[in-house]
Amino acid sequence: ADGASGAEAPERPRDGLEVAPASQLVPTSWWAGGLAVSSAFAVATLSPLLGMPAWQTGVSLLLSCLIAVLAVRALGQTDLNPVSAVGKLSQIIFALVAPGHLVANVVAGAISEAGAMQVGDLMQDLKTGHLLRASPRAQFLGQLIGSTASVFITVLAYQLYTSIHHIPSDQFPVPVAYVWKDMAVLMKRGISALPPTATRAAVGFGAAGVALGAQKSSTRLA
């Protein structure tokens, strides 16, 4: 209790890291319920729109959550969010889930990349708020309002833009789209479609990455 006023001090979490009082934190039911509702909405929208089975959309959403953990860890440690790389990783994994399905493969990669981008932005926003001792709940509500409004604003802006410019075209070729398409085609044809030198390089760099990770883990344990 406050000795001067007799008022009780606000309750704070006991983990020693969170500086905001418990009344300013985001309840688990809020973000868990929002994740469930948005996932159900995504399945109900994407599956009929793109002709995908609902279970494939659900698996791609679950995969995006796992990929987002990888992306946000990389961003936190290196200040670089590898959204494109993790999107391609999702395409590789989803080739085993839905082999030969180009649309499903691209959608899985796109969902993972979008999730990685959003989780990276959220991490940086919430970390800044943590340092400034801002209310996490106020940040959450502000992000919820902004993201809801952006759904309508971005669609309308895109429709307005495409009413003037044709996409794709010689003026706007959208080169990144070909990267995603070619990756999906590669996953359909199989790794054997790659040149032998590319396969050897991928194996070599993959082994190097595993070795560096193992060395770093052993150093920490030591």
N, C-alpha and C positions, 0 to 999 in steps of 0.2 A: 504494500500500500504506500501511497505517496504521503510522506510525513507532514507536508504542508497543507494539502487539501483533503487528505483522507481518501482520495480516489485510488482505485486499484490500477496497477500498471497493466497494459495490454498483454495478453498471453502471447508468448513467442514459442516457436518450435524449439525442440530440445536437441536438434542435431548439430548445433554450433555453427552452421553454415548460413541458414536462412535468417535474414535481418528483418523481414517483414513480420508483423504480428499475425497470428492465426486467422484473424478476421479479414485480412487482406489477401490471403492465399486462395487459390482456385480449387474448389472442391473436386475430388476425383470423379464424382458423378457428372459434373459439368463436361469435362473433356472426354470422359469415357462414353457418356451418352451422345455427345456431339460426334465422336468418331463412329459410333454405331449407326447413327442416323445418316450421316454423310456417306458412309460406305453403302448403306442400303439404297440411298438415292443414286449413287454412282452405278450400282448394279442395275437398278431399274431404268436408268437412262442409257448407259453404254451398250448393254446387251441387245436391246431391240434396235438401237440406232445403227450399230455396226454388225449386227447379225452374229453376235458371239453368245455361246452358252453362258448362263448366269454363273456357273461354277468357275469358268475361266476368268471372268471379271473378278470374282471374289478372290481367287488365288492370286491374281495380279495385284490386288489391293493389299493382301496379306504380305506378298513379297515386297511391295513398296515400303511397308513398315520396317521390315528387316533391313532393306537397302538403306533406308533413311538413317538408321543407327550407324551404319558404316560411313555414310556421307557426313553426318554431323560430327563424328569423331575425327575424321580427316580434317574438316574445317576448323575444329577447335584446336588441333595440334599444329596445323600447317598454315592456317588462314586461307586455304584454298578448298573450295567445295567442288569435288570432282563429279558434277551432276551428269555430264555426258558419259563419263566412264562407267558410272554406276548404272546408268540407263542401258548401256550396252551389256553390262553384266546381267542385268535383268532379262535382256533378250536371250542371252545364252542359256540361262536357267529355264526360261519359259519355253525354249525350243524342246526341252525334255517333257514339259507339261502338255504342250499342244504342238507336236511335231508337224511341220508342213503347213501351218496356218499363218500366213503372212500378216493378216490384219491383227490377229490376236497377239502376235509377236511384237508388232509395232506399238499396239495399245499398252501392252505390259511395260515396254521400255519407256513410253511416254508418261505413264502413271508414276513409275519409279523416279524418273527425272523430275517431274513436277513435285513429288513428295520431298525429294532431296533438296530442291530449291527452297521450298516453303519451310522445311525444318531448319535449314541453315539460317534463313532470315529470322525465324522465331528465336533461335538460339542467341543470335547476336542482339536482337531487341531485348530479350529477357535478361541477358547478361548485363547489358547497359543499364537496364532498369534496376537490376540487383545492385550494381555499383552505386547508382544514384539513390538507392533506397526508395524507389517508386513502388507503388502498389501493384503486385502481380495481377490482382483481380481487375484493376482498372485497365491495365495493359491488355488483359485477355478480352475484356468487353470492347475495347477500342479496336483490337484486331478482328474480333467477330463482326463488328459493324462494317469495318473497311472491307473485309473479304466478302461479306454478303453483297455489299454495294458493287464490288468489282465484278461479280458474276454478270450483272446486267450491263455495267458500263463497258467492259471489255467486248462483250458480244455485240453491243450496239456500235462501238467504235470500229470493230472489224467489219461489220456489215456496211457501215458508211464508207470505210476505206475501199472495200472490194466493189462498191458501187461505182467507184471512179477508176480504180486500177484493177486489171485482171491479174490474178495470182493462181498459178505461176505464169510467168510470161518472160519474154526476152529482157524486159526491163527489171523484173523481179523474179529471178530464176529459183529462188529459195534453195540454195545449194545444200543446206543442212538436211533438208528432207530426203535428198538422195543418199546421204550417209545412213540414215535410219532405214530406208528402203533396201539399200544394198546389204546392210547387216541382216535384215530379215530374210533376204534371198539367200545369203550365205548360210544362215541357220537351216534353211529348207534344204539346200543342196548338201550340206555337211562340210566338215572341216577339210575334207579332201579337195574341195573346190579352191582352197587357198594354194598359192604357190608354195613349193617346199621350203623356200627360204623364209617365208613369212611364218610358217608353222614352227620352224626351228627357232626363229627369233622369239616367238611367243612363249615357247617352252623355256627358253633360256632366261628371259626376263621374269617369267613366272617363278622359276626356281630361285632366281636372285631375290625376288621379293619375299619368298618364304624363308630363305636363309637369313635375310636381314631382320625379318620379324622374329625369327627364332633366336638370333644373336641378341637382339634387344631385350627379349623376354628373359634370357639366361643371365644377362647383365643385371637386370632388376632383381632377380632372385638371389644373385650373388651378393 
